[in-house]
Amino acid sequence: MVSPTNFLLHAFLWLALAATAFSLSPNFYHNVCPQALPAIKRVVEAAVHKERRMGASLLRLHFHDCFVNGCDGSLLLDSTSSFETEKNARGNLNSVRGFEVVDQIKAEVDRVCGRPVVSCADILAVAARDSVVALGGPTWKVRLGRRDSTTASRTLADNVLPSASMDLPALINNFKNQGLNKRDLVALSGGHTIGLSQCVIFRNRIYNATDIDPAFAKERRATCPRTGGNTNLAPFDPTPSRFDTAYFKNLVKEKGLLTSDQALFSGGSTDKLIETYSRNPNAFWVDFGKSMIRMGNIKPLTGKQGQIRVNCRKLTRICSWFPVKGLMLPILIIGFPKSTQKALRFLLVKSSRRWVKRSEVSVYPVRGQVALRSLAKAGSMLVTL
C-alpha cells in the first residue's frame, strides 16, 4: 500500500521544482529522477536496433514539434473536440512516425521514476539526441525542463513547417522566423544524412529539375514513377543508416533528393558552408549539436506553464485544484486497479462534489493501491505532474 505521506511528499517536491525551474538545464532531472535519461536511451537504442530508420523518424519528430509554437510536445497530441492534431498537417500527414516508440519511452520513464515527472517534450528532445548517437553521430547536452502544451494547431503547422519545395530565400526566412540563422539551417538540414523520403515528395524534382545529376535522377526514377508509387522510399544519401557527411557530398554533386536540399548548394550564400561540411565531419558535428540546442530552446513551456502529460497523445485531465501558498496544485486521481475504478469514480464525485463534476473525474491505473480512508481525508488522491 502506498502511503498518503509519500504521495504528498511527491506533490510538494514537484511544486517546489515547478516554482523554481523557469529555464532549461541539462541537470533538470538529476535530483527528481536520475534514472530518466538512461531509461530513454535504452528504449531508443532498442528501437533503432530493431529498425535503423527509426532514428531519423525520432529526430524528425523533435524538429517538427519545435517549429510549431515551440518545443512543447504538441505534435504528439491526437485530435480533440477543441483542436485538430498537427499530425494531419501537410508536412506531417502519412509522414511523421515513431509515436509508438515515444509511448514506450514514456511508459518506461514513468515506471523508473515512479510517477509522471518527465515531459513528453523533453522525451522528444532526448530521444532525438540518442537517435543520432545510436547511428554513429555526435552527442550534445540536452537542456531539459520543458513542459507539455495543452493544445495543438494543424493550421499553424501548415503555415510554419518548411516545405520540400522551398528555395533558399524561403528556407532562410522560414528558419529566421524561428530565431535560427543560416548556419542553423544548413547544419539542421544535415539531419537528412539519415533516413528516407517518399516518392511523392521528390517526384517533381527527379522529373523536372535542371540542377540535378542525370544519372542520379535516372536512378531515383526507377523506384518513383510519374504516377503511382507515392509511398515508395528512397534514401537522402547513400548511407541512410549512418550519421555522416554523405548528404553534403551529394549536394556538391547535384544529387540532393529534395528541392529544398539542393537549394542549399545552388550558387547562394550557403554554398561555402556546404563545402566545408562535406570535407570536415568534425565541423558539421560541432555545429549540428549547437544548432540542435538552439532549436530545442524555441519557446519552451517552463515552470507552471502547461502540464506533464500522463499519456503523450492526450491531455492530462485535471480533476480538481487545490490552493497551496498562492499556487494551484493539480490533483489527479491515480493509483487504483481497473477493477475498482467505477466504485472509486463514484466515491470521488460524492466526496468532492463541491469541486468537480462527474465528467471531470479521471482515474489512471498505476501500480499500487491506496486505502479509501486516505481518499476520504484528501478528497482525492494526490499525485504530482
Salt bridges, closest charged atoms under 4 A:
GLU51 OE2 - ARG97 NH2 2.81
ASP78 OD1 - LYS87 NZ 2.59
GLU84 OE2 - ARG154 NH1 2.91
ASP103 OD2 - ARG313 NE 2.70
GLU108 OE2 - ARG42 NH2 3.21
GLU108 OE2 - ARG111 NH2 2.82
ASP110 OD1 - LYS106 NZ 3.39
ASP122 OD1 - ARG146 NH1 2.72
ASP130 OD1 - ARG129 NE 2.72
ASP158 OD2 - ARG154 NE 3.38
ASP184 OD2 - ARG294 NE 2.80
ASP211 OD1 - ARG205 NH1 3.02
GLU219 OE2 - ARG220 NH2 3.95
ASP244 OD2 - ARG242 NE 3.46
ASP261 OD1 - HIS192 ND1 2.89
ASP287 OD2 - ARG183 NH1 2.75
